[in-house]
Amino acid sequence: MWPDVVAGLVRLQQKFLLAPVSNGNISLMTDLARRNGIRWDAILGAEVAGDYKPKPRVYLAACEAFDLPPSECIMVAAHSYDLKAAAECGLRTAHVARSNEKGPGTGEATPKIKVDYAAKDLGDLAQQLGV
């Protein structure tokens, strides 16, 4: 699974700035990236914003970190609640299926809300975004 994730991220990084917006701390996200060969442009989220998702401050702080208005940012997630909160802040949204997140059939295969993009994986999202 991880080689496919990294390949999708590499494609997306050809055109977009990429940063996790996580409730995990920067140290955890750095360890995850180094162990899996992921190169982020930044690591953002709860620690930077001083709050936790799905509170608006987290999404807006991520946009501000890149000096971008929310309308020029896309929140990519496997959880509809996360995408709903981002959309309410003005971000575009992309749902990437993670149907077996905690075991067979335990994750979201499709979004539970209206999103701008719905993808089966990051490679599919890259293709939809023209990369």
Order of alpha helices (4+ residues) and beta strands (2+ residues): alpha-beta-alpha-beta-alpha-alpha-beta-alpha-beta-beta-alpha
